[in-house]
């Protein structure tokens, strides 16, 4: 089933933050990694639902290799936990 790569970041003294390189503007957070990924799955589903209700097609998800080669994401990838968030799953999978 379809899904998107998520980047998880954590700075000392902050919550875990999650963003989706292929879904600009879709972000989420949580106090634990598990909570952040659960919240990210909900945020992704909601974001894509809003796009659909506006008549917009969902963004095309790229492969990890394509994202890794994107020079604009080099800094974001350097200290990120990379996870794959499936649209049909209650819990995303960390990689």
PDB file with one MODEL, atoms N, CA, C and O in Angstrom:
MODEL        1
ATOM      1  N   UNK A   1       0.853  -1.182   0.000  1.00  0.00           N
ATOM      2  CA  UNK A   1       0.000   0.000   0.000  1.00  0.00           C
ATOM      3  C   UNK A   1       0.892   1.235   0.000  1.00  0.00           C
ATOM      4  O   UNK A   1       2.046   1.175   0.423  1.00  0.00           O
ATOM      5  N   UNK A   2       0.370   2.319  -0.460  1.00  0.00           N
ATOM      6  CA  UNK A   2       1.126   3.557  -0.608  1.00  0.00           C
ATOM      7  C   UNK A   2       1.571   4.111   0.741  1.00  0.00           C
ATOM      8  O   UNK A   2       0.937   3.888   1.772  1.00  0.00           O
ATOM      9  N   UNK A   3       2.652   4.821   0.697  1.00  0.00           N
ATOM     10  CA  UNK A   3       3.166   5.481   1.887  1.00  0.00           C
ATOM     11  C   UNK A   3       4.227   6.483   1.494  1.00  0.00           C
ATOM     12  O   UNK A   3       4.579   6.620   0.322  1.00  0.00           O
ATOM     13  N   UNK A   4       4.724   7.173   2.488  1.00  0.00           N
ATOM     14  CA  UNK A   4       5.706   8.231   2.253  1.00  0.00           C
ATOM     15  C   UNK A   4       6.842   8.115   3.261  1.00  0.00           C
ATOM     16  O   UNK A   4       6.640   7.690   4.399  1.00  0.00           O
ATOM     17  N   UNK A   5       8.027   8.496   2.828  1.00  0.00           N
ATOM     18  CA  UNK A   5       9.159   8.566   3.741  1.00  0.00           C
ATOM     19  C   UNK A   5       9.015   9.779   4.643  1.00  0.00           C
ATOM     20  O   UNK A   5       8.647  10.869   4.206  1.00  0.00           O
ATOM     21  N   UNK A   6       9.315   9.556   5.906  1.00  0.00           N
ATOM     22  CA  UNK A   6       9.244  10.620   6.901  1.00  0.00           C
ATOM     23  C   UNK A   6      10.628  10.818   7.493  1.00  0.00           C
ATOM     24  O   UNK A   6      11.392   9.866   7.652  1.00  0.00           O
ATOM     25  N   UNK A   7      10.940  12.060   7.816  1.00  0.00           N
ATOM     26  CA  UNK A   7      12.185  12.393   8.497  1.00  0.00           C
ATOM     27  C   UNK A   7      11.842  12.807   9.914  1.00  0.00           C
ATOM     28  O   UNK A   7      11.022  13.700  10.128  1.00  0.00           O
ATOM     29  N   UNK A   8      12.473  12.155  10.880  1.00  0.00           N
ATOM     30  CA  UNK A   8      12.223  12.442  12.291  1.00  0.00           C
ATOM     31  C   UNK A   8      13.470  13.099  12.864  1.00  0.00           C
ATOM     32  O   UNK A   8      14.584  12.598  12.706  1.00  0.00           O
ATOM     33  N   UNK A   9      13.264  14.227  13.532  1.00  0.00           N
ATOM     34  CA  UNK A   9      14.364  14.952  14.164  1.00  0.00           C
ATOM     35  C   UNK A   9      14.078  15.162  15.641  1.00  0.00           C
ATOM     36  O   UNK A   9      12.926  15.279  16.059  1.00  0.00           O
ATOM     37  N   UNK A  10      15.144  15.205  16.418  1.00  0.00           N
ATOM     38  CA  UNK A  10      15.002  15.443  17.859  1.00  0.00           C
ATOM     39  C   UNK A  10      16.216  16.227  18.318  1.00  0.00           C
ATOM     40  O   UNK A  10      17.350  15.759  18.211  1.00  0.00           O
ATOM     41  N   UNK A  11      15.970  17.414  18.826  1.00  0.00           N
ATOM     42  CA  UNK A  11      17.014  18.200  19.469  1.00  0.00           C
ATOM     43  C   UNK A  11      16.841  18.044  20.968  1.00  0.00           C
ATOM     44  O   UNK A  11      15.735  17.798  21.448  1.00  0.00           O
ATOM     45  N   UNK A  12      17.921  18.186  21.699  1.00  0.00           N
ATOM     46  CA  UNK A  12      17.857  18.052  23.152  1.00  0.00           C
ATOM     47  C   UNK A  12      16.839  19.035  23.729  1.00  0.00           C
ATOM     48  O   UNK A  12      16.843  20.220  23.395  1.00  0.00           O
ATOM     49  N   UNK A  13      15.975  18.526  24.592  1.00  0.00           N
ATOM     50  CA  UNK A  13      14.978  19.365  25.246  1.00  0.00           C
ATOM     51  C   UNK A  13      13.745  19.649  24.414  1.00  0.00           C
ATOM     52  O   UNK A  13      12.928  20.485  24.798  1.00  0.00           O
ATOM     53  N   UNK A  14      13.588  18.971  23.276  1.00  0.00           N
ATOM     54  CA  UNK A  14      12.424  19.189  22.421  1.00  0.00           C
ATOM     55  C   UNK A  14      11.696  17.875  22.179  1.00  0.00           C
ATOM     56  O   UNK A  14      12.193  16.799  22.509  1.00  0.00           O
ATOM     57  N   UNK A  15      10.517  17.986  21.601  1.00  0.00           N
ATOM     58  CA  UNK A  15       9.778  16.801  21.158  1.00  0.00           C
ATOM     59  C   UNK A  15      10.401  16.293  19.859  1.00  0.00           C
ATOM     60  O   UNK A  15      11.229  16.967  19.246  1.00  0.00           O
ATOM     61  N   UNK A  16       9.987  15.093  19.453  1.00  0.00           N
ATOM     62  CA  UNK A  16      10.369  14.559  18.154  1.00  0.00           C
ATOM     63  C   UNK A  16       9.521  15.263  17.097  1.00  0.00           C
ATOM     64  O   UNK A  16       8.301  15.346  17.235  1.00  0.00           O
ATOM     65  N   UNK A  17      10.153  15.764  16.059  1.00  0.00           N
ATOM     66  CA  UNK A  17       9.447  16.410  14.959  1.00  0.00           C
ATOM     67  C   UNK A  17       9.498  15.535  13.725  1.00  0.00           C
ATOM     68  O   UNK A  17      10.512  14.891  13.457  1.00  0.00           O
ATOM     69  N   UNK A  18       8.420  15.506  12.980  1.00  0.00           N
ATOM     70  CA  UNK A  18       8.335  14.665  11.782  1.00  0.00           C
ATOM     71  C   UNK A  18       7.914  15.527  10.603  1.00  0.00           C
ATOM     72  O   UNK A  18       6.997  16.343  10.703  1.00  0.00           O
ATOM     73  N   UNK A  19       8.606  15.329   9.480  1.00  0.00           N
ATOM     74  CA  UNK A  19       8.226  15.990   8.238  1.00  0.00           C
ATOM     75  C   UNK A  19       8.300  14.976   7.102  1.00  0.00           C
ATOM     76  O   UNK A  19       8.958  13.941   7.208  1.00  0.00           O
ATOM     77  N   UNK A  20       7.615  15.300   6.026  1.00  0.00           N
ATOM     78  CA  UNK A  20       7.572  14.433   4.845  1.00  0.00           C
ATOM     79  C   UNK A  20       8.154  15.194   3.665  1.00  0.00           C
ATOM     80  O   UNK A  20       7.541  16.157   3.205  1.00  0.00           O
ATOM     81  N   UNK A  21       9.321  14.792   3.158  1.00  0.00           N
ATOM     82  CA  UNK A  21       9.936  15.523   2.045  1.00  0.00           C
ATOM     83  C   UNK A  21       9.041  15.636   0.813  1.00  0.00           C
ATOM     84  O   UNK A  21       9.120  16.622   0.080  1.00  0.00           O
ATOM     85  N   UNK A  22       8.193  14.640   0.580  1.00  0.00           N
ATOM     86  CA  UNK A  22       7.342  14.655  -0.605  1.00  0.00           C
ATOM     87  C   UNK A  22       5.965  15.250  -0.361  1.00  0.00           C
ATOM     88  O   UNK A  22       5.150  15.324  -1.281  1.00  0.00           O
ATOM     89  N   UNK A  23       5.694  15.677   0.873  1.00  0.00           N
ATOM     90  CA  UNK A  23       4.400  16.279   1.201  1.00  0.00           C
ATOM     91  C   UNK A  23       4.671  17.589   1.940  1.00  0.00           C
ATOM     92  O   UNK A  23       4.541  17.653   3.163  1.00  0.00           O
ATOM     93  N   UNK A  24       5.046  18.628   1.202  1.00  0.00           N
ATOM     94  CA  UNK A  24       5.371  19.906   1.835  1.00  0.00           C
ATOM     95  C   UNK A  24       4.226  20.414   2.707  1.00  0.00           C
ATOM     96  O   UNK A  24       3.057  20.364   2.325  1.00  0.00           O
ATOM     97  N   UNK A  25       4.593  20.898   3.876  1.00  0.00           N
ATOM     98  CA  UNK A  25       3.602  21.443   4.796  1.00  0.00           C
ATOM     99  C   UNK A  25       3.001  20.432   5.741  1.00  0.00           C
ATOM    100  O   UNK A  25       2.295  20.813   6.675  1.00  0.00           O
ATOM    101  N   UNK A  26       3.257  19.157   5.529  1.00  0.00           N
ATOM    102  CA  UNK A  26       2.730  18.124   6.418  1.00  0.00           C
ATOM    103  C   UNK A  26       3.791  17.823   7.473  1.00  0.00           C
ATOM    104  O   UNK A  26       4.827  17.227   7.180  1.00  0.00           O
ATOM    105  N   UNK A  27       3.517  18.243   8.695  1.00  0.00           N
ATOM    106  CA  UNK A  27       4.448  18.019   9.800  1.00  0.00           C
ATOM    107  C   UNK A  27       3.685  17.508  11.008  1.00  0.00           C
ATOM    108  O   UNK A  27       2.464  17.641  11.095  1.00  0.00           O
ATOM    109  N   UNK A  28       4.419  16.924  11.931  1.00  0.00           N
ATOM    110  CA  UNK A  28       3.812  16.419  13.151  1.00  0.00           C
ATOM    111  C   UNK A  28       4.889  16.327  14.214  1.00  0.00           C
ATOM    112  O   UNK A  28       6.066  16.569  13.945  1.00  0.00           O
ATOM    113  N   UNK A  29       4.477  15.976  15.423  1.00  0.00           N
ATOM    114  CA  UNK A  29       5.435  15.865  16.525  1.00  0.00           C
ATOM    115  C   UNK A  29       4.872  14.937  17.591  1.00  0.00           C
ATOM    116  O   UNK A  29       3.699  14.564  17.555  1.00  0.00           O
ATOM    117  N   UNK A  30       5.719  14.575  18.527  1.00  0.00           N
ATOM    118  CA  UNK A  30       5.308  13.769  19.664  1.00  0.00           C
ATOM    119  C   UNK A  30       6.407  13.732  20.700  1.00  0.00           C
ATOM    120  O   UNK A  30       7.576  13.956  20.387  1.00  0.00           O
ATOM    121  N   UNK A  31       6.031  13.448  21.942  1.00  0.00           N
ATOM    122  CA  UNK A  31       7.005  13.404  23.028  1.00  0.00           C
ATOM    123  C   UNK A  31       7.920  12.188  22.957  1.00  0.00           C
ATOM    124  O   UNK A  31       9.050  12.239  23.442  1.00  0.00           O
ATOM    125  N   UNK A  32       7.445  11.087  22.357  1.00  0.00           N
ATOM    126  CA  UNK A  32       8.265   9.892  22.150  1.00  0.00           C
ATOM    127  C   UNK A  32       8.330   9.622  20.653  1.00  0.00           C
ATOM    128  O   UNK A  32       7.525  10.154  19.889  1.00  0.00           O
ATOM    129  N   UNK A  33       9.273   8.806  20.237  1.00  0.00           N
ATOM    130  CA  UNK A  33       9.380   8.441  18.823  1.00  0.00           C
ATOM    131  C   UNK A  33       8.101   7.759  18.356  1.00  0.00           C
ATOM    132  O   UNK A  33       7.589   8.059  17.277  1.00  0.00           O
ATOM    133  N   UNK A  34       7.592   6.849  19.165  1.00  0.00           N
ATOM    134  CA  UNK A  34       6.378   6.119  18.795  1.00  0.00           C
ATOM    135  C   UNK A  34       5.190   7.074  18.644  1.00  0.00           C
ATOM    136  O   UNK A  34       4.421   6.970  17.689  1.00  0.00           O
ATOM    137  N   UNK A  35       5.049   7.994  19.586  1.00  0.00           N
ATOM    138  CA  UNK A  35       3.960   8.964  19.519  1.00  0.00           C
ATOM    139  C   UNK A  35       4.114   9.861  18.298  1.00  0.00           C
ATOM    140  O   UNK A  35       3.131  10.169  17.624  1.00  0.00           O
ATOM    141  N   UNK A  36       5.325  10.274  18.015  1.00  0.00           N
ATOM    142  CA  UNK A  36       5.574  11.132  16.860  1.00  0.00           C
ATOM    143  C   UNK A  36       5.196  10.423  15.563  1.00  0.00           C
ATOM    144  O   UNK A  36       4.597  11.033  14.678  1.00  0.00           O
ATOM    145  N   UNK A  37       5.540   9.145  15.443  1.00  0.00           N
ATOM    146  CA  UNK A  37       5.215   8.401  14.229  1.00  0.00           C
ATOM    147  C   UNK A  37       3.721   8.123  14.123  1.00  0.00           C
ATOM    148  O   UNK A  37       3.159   8.173  13.029  1.00  0.00           O
ATOM    149  N   UNK A  38       3.077   7.833  15.242  1.00  0.00           N
ATOM    150  CA  UNK A  38       1.614   7.659  15.223  1.00  0.00           C
ATOM    151  C   UNK A  38       0.941   8.955  14.789  1.00  0.00           C
ATOM    152  O   UNK A  38       0.047   8.943  13.943  1.00  0.00           O
ATOM    153  N   UNK A  39       1.373  10.074  15.372  1.00  0.00           N
ATOM    154  CA  UNK A  39       0.808  11.378  15.016  1.00  0.00           C
ATOM    155  C   UNK A  39       1.099  11.722  13.558  1.00  0.00           C
ATOM    156  O   UNK A  39       0.277  12.345  12.885  1.00  0.00           O
ATOM    157  N   UNK A  40       2.268  11.315  13.074  1.00  0.00           N
ATOM    158  CA  UNK A  40       2.629  11.579  11.677  1.00  0.00           C
ATOM    159  C   UNK A  40       1.702  10.840  10.723  1.00  0.00           C
ATOM    160  O   UNK A  40       1.313  11.382   9.688  1.00  0.00           O
ATOM    161  N   UNK A  41       1.347   9.601  11.068  1.00  0.00           N
ATOM    162  CA  UNK A  41       0.425   8.844  10.216  1.00  0.00           C
ATOM    163  C   UNK A  41      -0.928   9.550  10.143  1.00  0.00           C
ATOM    164  O   UNK A  41      -1.536   9.628   9.076  1.00  0.00           O
ATOM    165  N   UNK A  42      -1.393  10.057  11.274  1.00  0.00           N
ATOM    166  CA  UNK A  42      -2.660  10.797  11.295  1.00  0.00           C
ATOM    167  C   UNK A  42      -2.547  12.101  10.507  1.00  0.00           C
ATOM    168  O   UNK A  42      -3.450  12.453   9.748  1.00  0.00           O
ATOM    169  N   UNK A  43      -1.437  12.815  10.689  1.00  0.00           N
ATOM    170  CA  UNK A  43      -1.235  14.078   9.978  1.00  0.00           C
ATOM    171  C   UNK A  43      -1.180  13.842   8.468  1.00  0.00           C
ATOM    172  O   UNK A  43      -1.756  14.610   7.697  1.00  0.00           O
ATOM    173  N   UNK A  44      -0.495  12.790   8.052  1.00  0.00           N
ATOM    174  CA  UNK A  44      -0.386  12.475   6.634  1.00  0.00           C
ATOM    175  C   UNK A  44      -1.758  12.156   6.050  1.00  0.00           C
ATOM    176  O   UNK A  44      -2.121  12.675   4.995  1.00  0.00           O
ATOM    177  N   UNK A  45      -2.513  11.313   6.727  1.00  0.00           N
ATOM    178  CA  UNK A  45      -3.849  10.955   6.240  1.00  0.00           C
ATOM    179  C   UNK A  45      -4.726  12.199   6.140  1.00  0.00           C
ATOM    180  O   UNK A  45      -5.437  12.378   5.151  1.00  0.00           O
ATOM    181  N   UNK A  46      -4.681  13.051   7.148  1.00  0.00           N
ATOM    182  CA  UNK A  46      -5.479  14.273   7.125  1.00  0.00           C
ATOM    183  C   UNK A  46      -5.059  15.223   6.022  1.00  0.00           C
ATOM    184  O   UNK A  46      -5.901  15.810   5.343  1.00  0.00           O
ATOM    185  N   UNK A  47      -3.750  15.375   5.845  1.00  0.00           N
ATOM    186  CA  UNK A  47      -3.223  16.275   4.816  1.00  0.00           C
ATOM    187  C   UNK A  47      -3.656  15.812   3.428  1.00  0.00           C
ATOM    188  O   UNK A  47      -4.111  16.612   2.611  1.00  0.00           O
ATOM    189  N   UNK A  48      -3.508  14.506   3.169  1.00  0.00           N
ATOM    190  CA  UNK A  48      -3.876  13.977   1.858  1.00  0.00           C
ATOM    191  C   UNK A  48      -5.381  14.040   1.648  1.00  0.00           C
ATOM    192  O   UNK A  48      -5.840  14.234   0.523  1.00  0.00           O
ATOM    193  N   UNK A  49      -6.144  13.881   2.705  1.00  0.00           N
ATOM    194  CA  UNK A  49      -7.601  14.001   2.613  1.00  0.00           C
ATOM    195  C   UNK A  49      -8.002  15.429   2.235  1.00  0.00           C
ATOM    196  O   UNK A  49      -8.894  15.635   1.412  1.00  0.00           O
ATOM    197  N   UNK A  50      -7.339  16.401   2.840  1.00  0.00           N
ATOM    198  CA  UNK A  50      -7.617  17.804   2.494  1.00  0.00           C
ATOM    199  C   UNK A  50      -7.260  18.111   1.038  1.00  0.00           C
ATOM    200  O   UNK A  50      -7.989  18.824   0.348  1.00  0.00           O
ATOM    201  N   UNK A  51      -6.134  17.565   0.584  1.00  0.00           N
ATOM    202  CA  UNK A  51      -5.766  17.749  -0.819  1.00  0.00           C
ATOM    203  C   UNK A  51      -6.847  17.174  -1.729  1.00  0.00           C
ATOM    204  O   UNK A  51      -7.251  17.810  -2.703  1.00  0.00           O
ATOM    205  N   UNK A  52      -7.312  15.969  -1.407  1.00  0.00           N
ATOM    206  CA  UNK A  52      -8.341  15.322  -2.223  1.00  0.00           C
ATOM    207  C   UNK A  52      -9.636  16.126  -2.218  1.00  0.00           C
ATOM    208  O   UNK A  52     -10.287  16.262  -3.254  1.00  0.00           O
ATOM    209  N   UNK A  53     -10.012  16.659  -1.057  1.00  0.00           N
ATOM    210  CA  UNK A  53     -11.248  17.438  -0.986  1.00  0.00           C
ATOM    211  C   UNK A  53     -11.138  18.738  -1.778  1.00  0.00           C
ATOM    212  O   UNK A  53     -12.149  19.299  -2.198  1.00  0.00           O
ATOM    213  N   UNK A  54      -9.909  19.217  -1.980  1.00  0.00           N
ATOM    214  CA  UNK A  54      -9.671  20.409  -2.806  1.00  0.00           C
ATOM    215  C   UNK A  54      -9.495  20.051  -4.282  1.00  0.00           C
ATOM    216  O   UNK A  54      -9.252  20.926  -5.113  1.00  0.00           O
ATOM    217  N   UNK A  55      -9.619  18.761  -4.604  1.00  0.00           N
ATOM    218  CA  UNK A  55      -9.483  18.317  -5.984  1.00  0.00           C
ATOM    219  C   UNK A  55      -8.049  18.177  -6.449  1.00  0.00           C
ATOM    220  O   UNK A  55      -7.790  18.083  -7.649  1.00  0.00           O
ATOM    221  N   UNK A  56      -7.111  18.164  -5.508  1.00  0.00           N
ATOM    222  CA  UNK A  56      -5.699  18.030  -5.861  1.00  0.00           C
ATOM    223  C   UNK A  56      -5.248  16.580  -5.741  1.00  0.00           C
ATOM    224  O   UNK A  56      -5.690  15.855  -4.849  1.00  0.00           O
ATOM    225  N   UNK A  57      -4.378  16.171  -6.633  1.00  0.00           N
ATOM    226  CA  UNK A  57      -3.813  14.825  -6.586  1.00  0.00           C
ATOM    227  C   UNK A  57      -2.783  14.751  -5.471  1.00  0.00           C
ATOM    228  O   UNK A  57      -2.121  15.745  -5.171  1.00  0.00           O
ATOM    229  N   UNK A  58      -2.643  13.590  -4.860  1.00  0.00           N
ATOM    230  CA  UNK A  58      -1.603  13.460  -3.833  1.00  0.00           C
ATOM    231  C   UNK A  58      -0.222  13.551  -4.462  1.00  0.00           C
ATOM    232  O   UNK A  58      -0.040  13.156  -5.613  1.00  0.00           O
ATOM    233  N   UNK A  59       0.752  14.065  -3.720  1.00  0.00           N
ATOM    234  CA  UNK A  59       2.121  14.126  -4.245  1.00  0.00           C
ATOM    235  C   UNK A  59       2.645  12.713  -4.504  1.00  0.00           C
ATOM    236  O   UNK A  59       2.303  11.766  -3.796  1.00  0.00           O
ATOM    237  N   UNK A  60       3.463  12.598  -5.512  1.00  0.00           N
ATOM    238  CA  UNK A  60       4.065  11.301  -5.835  1.00  0.00           C
ATOM    239  C   UNK A  60       5.190  11.001  -4.843  1.00  0.00           C
ATOM    240  O   UNK A  60       6.123  11.794  -4.721  1.00  0.00           O
ATOM    241  N   UNK A  61       5.119   9.873  -4.132  1.00  0.00           N
ATOM    242  CA  UNK A  61       6.197   9.543  -3.192  1.00  0.00           C
ATOM    243  C   UNK A  61       7.441   9.054  -3.937  1.00  0.00           C
ATOM    244  O   UNK A  61       7.363   8.212  -4.831  1.00  0.00           O
ATOM    245  N   UNK A  62       8.581   9.603  -3.543  1.00  0.00           N
ATOM    246  CA  UNK A  62       9.853   9.165  -4.127  1.00  0.00           C
ATOM    247  C   UNK A  62      10.436   8.011  -3.314  1.00  0.00           C
ATOM    248  O   UNK A  62      10.057   7.785  -2.165  1.00  0.00           O
ATOM    249  N   UNK A  63      11.347   7.301  -3.927  1.00  0.00           N
ATOM    250  CA  UNK A  63      12.066   6.240  -3.224  1.00  0.00           C
ATOM    251  C   UNK A  63      13.081   6.862  -2.264  1.00  0.00           C
ATOM    252  O   UNK A  63      13.418   8.041  -2.378  1.00  0.00           O
ATOM    253  N   UNK A  64      13.551   6.069  -1.334  1.00  0.00           N
ATOM    254  CA  UNK A  64      14.580   6.546  -0.411  1.00  0.00           C
ATOM    255  C   UNK A  64      15.807   7.004  -1.180  1.00  0.00           C
ATOM    256  O   UNK A  64      16.400   8.029  -0.845  1.00  0.00           O
ATOM    257  N   UNK A  65      16.192   6.266  -2.195  1.00  0.00           N
ATOM    258  CA  UNK A  65      17.373   6.625  -2.986  1.00  0.00           C
ATOM    259  C   UNK A  65      17.191   7.981  -3.661  1.00  0.00           C
ATOM    260  O   UNK A  65      18.122   8.786  -3.688  1.00  0.00           O
ATOM    261  N   UNK A  66      16.016   8.241  -4.201  1.00  0.00           N
ATOM    262  CA  UNK A  66      15.766   9.535  -4.851  1.00  0.00           C
ATOM    263  C   UNK A  66      15.823  10.668  -3.826  1.00  0.00           C
ATOM    264  O   UNK A  66      16.376  11.732  -4.106  1.00  0.00           O
ATOM    265  N   UNK A  67      15.260  10.446  -2.655  1.00  0.00           N
ATOM    266  CA  UNK A  67      15.305  11.460  -1.607  1.00  0.00           C
ATOM    267  C   UNK A  67      16.742  11.665  -1.133  1.00  0.00           C
ATOM    268  O   UNK A  67      17.166  12.796  -0.898  1.00  0.00           O
ATOM    269  N   UNK A  68      17.477  10.588  -0.995  1.00  0.00           N
ATOM    270  CA  UNK A  68      18.867  10.669  -0.535  1.00  0.00           C
ATOM    271  C   UNK A  68      19.739  11.454  -1.509  1.00  0.00           C
ATOM    272  O   UNK A  68      20.684  12.126  -1.094  1.00  0.00           O
ATOM    273  N   UNK A  69      19.429  11.373  -2.798  1.00  0.00           N
ATOM    274  CA  UNK A  69      20.207  12.090  -3.816  1.00  0.00           C
ATOM    275  C   UNK A  69      19.790  13.547  -3.970  1.00  0.00           C
ATOM    276  O   UNK A  69      20.453  14.299  -4.684  1.00  0.00           O
ATOM    277  N   UNK A  70      18.716  13.960  -3.320  1.00  0.00           N
ATOM    278  CA  UNK A  70      18.223  15.330  -3.448  1.00  0.00           C
ATOM    279  C   UNK A  70      19.135  16.264  -2.653  1.00  0.00           C
ATOM    280  O   UNK A  70      19.148  16.197  -1.424  1.00  0.00           O
ATOM    281  N   UNK A  71      19.895  17.129  -3.319  1.00  0.00           N
ATOM    282  CA  UNK A  71      20.833  17.990  -2.600  1.00  0.00           C
ATOM    283  C   UNK A  71      20.151  18.959  -1.633  1.00  0.00           C
ATOM    284  O   UNK A  71      20.769  19.395  -0.662  1.00  0.00           O
ATOM    285  N   UNK A  72      18.897  19.296  -1.885  1.00  0.00           N
ATOM    286  CA  UNK A  72      18.176  20.195  -0.986  1.00  0.00           C
ATOM    287  C   UNK A  72      17.847  19.543   0.358  1.00  0.00           C
ATOM    288  O   UNK A  72      17.510  20.237   1.317  1.00  0.00           O
ATOM    289  N   UNK A  73      17.943  18.220   0.430  1.00  0.00           N
ATOM    290  CA  UNK A  73      17.612  17.502   1.666  1.00  0.00           C
ATOM    291  C   UNK A  73      18.852  17.005   2.410  1.00  0.00           C
ATOM    292  O   UNK A  73      18.728  16.345   3.442  1.00  0.00           O
ATOM    293  N   UNK A  74      20.031  17.311   1.905  1.00  0.00           N
ATOM    294  CA  UNK A  74      21.261  16.788   2.506  1.00  0.00           C
ATOM    295  C   UNK A  74      21.368  17.116   3.987  1.00  0.00           C
ATOM    296  O   UNK A  74      21.680  16.236   4.789  1.00  0.00           O
ATOM    297  N   UNK A  75      21.118  18.356   4.363  1.00  0.00           N
ATOM    298  CA  UNK A  75      21.206  18.735   5.776  1.00  0.00           C
ATOM    299  C   UNK A  75      20.147  18.034   6.610  1.00  0.00           C
ATOM    300  O   UNK A  75      20.439  17.563   7.709  1.00  0.00           O
ATOM    301  N   UNK A  76      18.912  17.959   6.099  1.00  0.00           N
ATOM    302  CA  UNK A  76      17.830  17.307   6.830  1.00  0.00           C
ATOM    303  C   UNK A  76      18.109  15.827   7.049  1.00  0.00           C
ATOM    304  O   UNK A  76      17.776  15.280   8.100  1.00  0.00           O
ATOM    305  N   UNK A  77      18.714  15.182   6.068  1.00  0.00           N
ATOM    306  CA  UNK A  77      18.986  13.748   6.172  1.00  0.00           C
ATOM    307  C   UNK A  77      20.169  13.428   7.077  1.00  0.00           C
ATOM    308  O   UNK A  77      20.265  12.316   7.595  1.00  0.00           O
ATOM    309  N   UNK A  78      21.059  14.373   7.272  1.00  0.00           N
ATOM    310  CA  UNK A  78      22.298  14.083   7.991  1.00  0.00           C
ATOM    311  C   UNK A  78      22.081  13.624   9.420  1.00  0.00           C
ATOM    312  O   UNK A  78      22.869  12.828   9.929  1.00  0.00           O
ATOM    313  N   UNK A  79      21.042  14.098  10.079  1.00  0.00           N
ATOM    314  CA  UNK A  79      20.814  13.699  11.468  1.00  0.00           C
ATOM    315  C   UNK A  79      19.390  13.192  11.711  1.00  0.00           C
ATOM    316  O   UNK A  79      18.898  13.224  12.838  1.00  0.00           O
ATOM    317  N   UNK A  80      18.740  12.729  10.653  1.00  0.00           N
ATOM    318  CA  UNK A  80      17.348  12.293  10.762  1.00  0.00           C
ATOM    319  C   UNK A  80      17.234  10.793  10.961  1.00  0.00           C
ATOM    320  O   UNK A  80      18.077  10.021  10.503  1.00  0.00           O
ATOM    321  N   UNK A  81      16.189  10.401  11.646  1.00  0.00           N
ATOM    322  CA  UNK A  81      15.725   9.021  11.637  1.00  0.00           C
ATOM    323  C   UNK A  81      14.780   8.948  10.449  1.00  0.00           C
ATOM    324  O   UNK A  81      13.879   9.777  10.321  1.00  0.00           O
ATOM    325  N   UNK A  82      14.974   7.978   9.592  1.00  0.00           N
ATOM    326  CA  UNK A  82      14.130   7.841   8.408  1.00  0.00           C
ATOM    327  C   UNK A  82      13.106   6.749   8.673  1.00  0.00           C
ATOM    328  O   UNK A  82      13.449   5.652   9.115  1.00  0.00           O
ATOM    329  N   UNK A  83      11.858   7.058   8.402  1.00  0.00           N
ATOM    330  CA  UNK A  83      10.768   6.112   8.617  1.00  0.00           C
ATOM    331  C   UNK A  83       9.878   6.096   7.393  1.00  0.00           C
ATOM    332  O   UNK A  83       9.814   7.078   6.653  1.00  0.00           O
ATOM    333  N   UNK A  84       9.197   4.997   7.179  1.00  0.00           N
ATOM    334  CA  UNK A  84       8.231   4.882   6.102  1.00  0.00           C
ATOM    335  C   UNK A  84       6.855   4.844   6.744  1.00  0.00           C
ATOM    336  O   UNK A  84       6.581   3.971   7.566  1.00  0.00           O
ATOM    337  N   UNK A  85       5.994   5.772   6.383  1.00  0.00           N
ATOM    338  CA  UNK A  85       4.656   5.847   6.947  1.00  0.00           C
ATOM    339  C   UNK A  85       3.672   5.369   5.885  1.00  0.00           C
ATOM    340  O   UNK A  85       3.526   5.989   4.831  1.00  0.00           O
ATOM    341  N   UNK A  86       3.014   4.277   6.175  1.00  0.00           N
ATOM    342  CA  UNK A  86       2.012   3.714   5.264  1.00  0.00           C
ATOM    343  C   UNK A  86       0.658   4.341   5.535  1.00  0.00           C
ATOM    344  O   UNK A  86       0.313   4.647   6.676  1.00  0.00           O
ATOM    345  N   UNK A  87      -0.095   4.524   4.480  1.00  0.00           N
ATOM    346  CA  UNK A  87      -1.422   5.104   4.629  1.00  0.00           C
ATOM    347  C   UNK A  87      -2.430   4.106   5.178  1.00  0.00           C
ATOM    348  O   UNK A  87      -3.448   4.502   5.745  1.00  0.00           O
ATOM    349  N   UNK A  88      -2.159   2.819   5.017  1.00  0.00           N
ATOM    350  CA  UNK A  88      -3.108   1.793   5.448  1.00  0.00           C
ATOM    351  C   UNK A  88      -2.756   1.174   6.784  1.00  0.00           C
ATOM    352  O   UNK A  88      -3.425   0.240   7.225  1.00  0.00           O
ATOM    353  N   UNK A  89      -1.717   1.677   7.440  1.00  0.00           N
ATOM    354  CA  UNK A  89      -1.256   1.057   8.676  1.00  0.00           C
ATOM    355  C   UNK A  89      -1.550   1.953   9.871  1.00  0.00           C
ATOM    356  O   UNK A  89      -1.495   3.179   9.778  1.00  0.00           O
ATOM    357  N   UNK A  90      -1.856   1.332  10.967  1.00  0.00           N
ATOM    358  CA  UNK A  90      -2.071   2.090  12.199  1.00  0.00           C
ATOM    359  C   UNK A  90      -0.758   2.634  12.730  1.00  0.00           C
ATOM    360  O   UNK A  90      -0.731   3.700  13.345  1.00  0.00           O
ATOM    361  N   UNK A  91       0.328   1.917  12.500  1.00  0.00           N
ATOM    362  CA  UNK A  91       1.623   2.338  12.996  1.00  0.00           C
ATOM    363  C   UNK A  91       2.632   2.273  11.872  1.00  0.00           C
ATOM    364  O   UNK A  91       2.731   1.253  11.191  1.00  0.00           O
ATOM    365  N   UNK A  92       3.392   3.357  11.661  1.00  0.00           N
ATOM    366  CA  UNK A  92       4.444   3.368  10.647  1.00  0.00           C
ATOM    367  C   UNK A  92       5.613   2.498  11.077  1.00  0.00           C
ATOM    368  O   UNK A  92       5.707   2.081  12.232  1.00  0.00           O
ATOM    369  N   UNK A  93       6.500   2.232  10.127  1.00  0.00           N
ATOM    370  CA  UNK A  93       7.657   1.410  10.411  1.00  0.00           C
ATOM    371  C   UNK A  93       8.923   2.255  10.342  1.00  0.00           C
ATOM    372  O   UNK A  93       9.112   3.006   9.386  1.00  0.00           O
ATOM    373  N   UNK A  94       9.786   2.144  11.339  1.00  0.00           N
ATOM    374  CA  UNK A  94      11.047   2.890  11.341  1.00  0.00           C
ATOM    375  C   UNK A  94      12.085   2.101  10.572  1.00  0.00           C
ATOM    376  O   UNK A  94      12.093   0.870  10.592  1.00  0.00           O
ATOM    377  N   UNK A  95      12.961   2.827   9.892  1.00  0.00           N
ATOM    378  CA  UNK A  95      14.039   2.181   9.136  1.00  0.00           C
ATOM    379  C   UNK A  95      15.376   2.582   9.710  1.00  0.00           C
ATOM    380  O   UNK A  95      16.416   2.146   9.217  1.00  0.00           O
TER     381      UNK A  95
ENDMDL
END
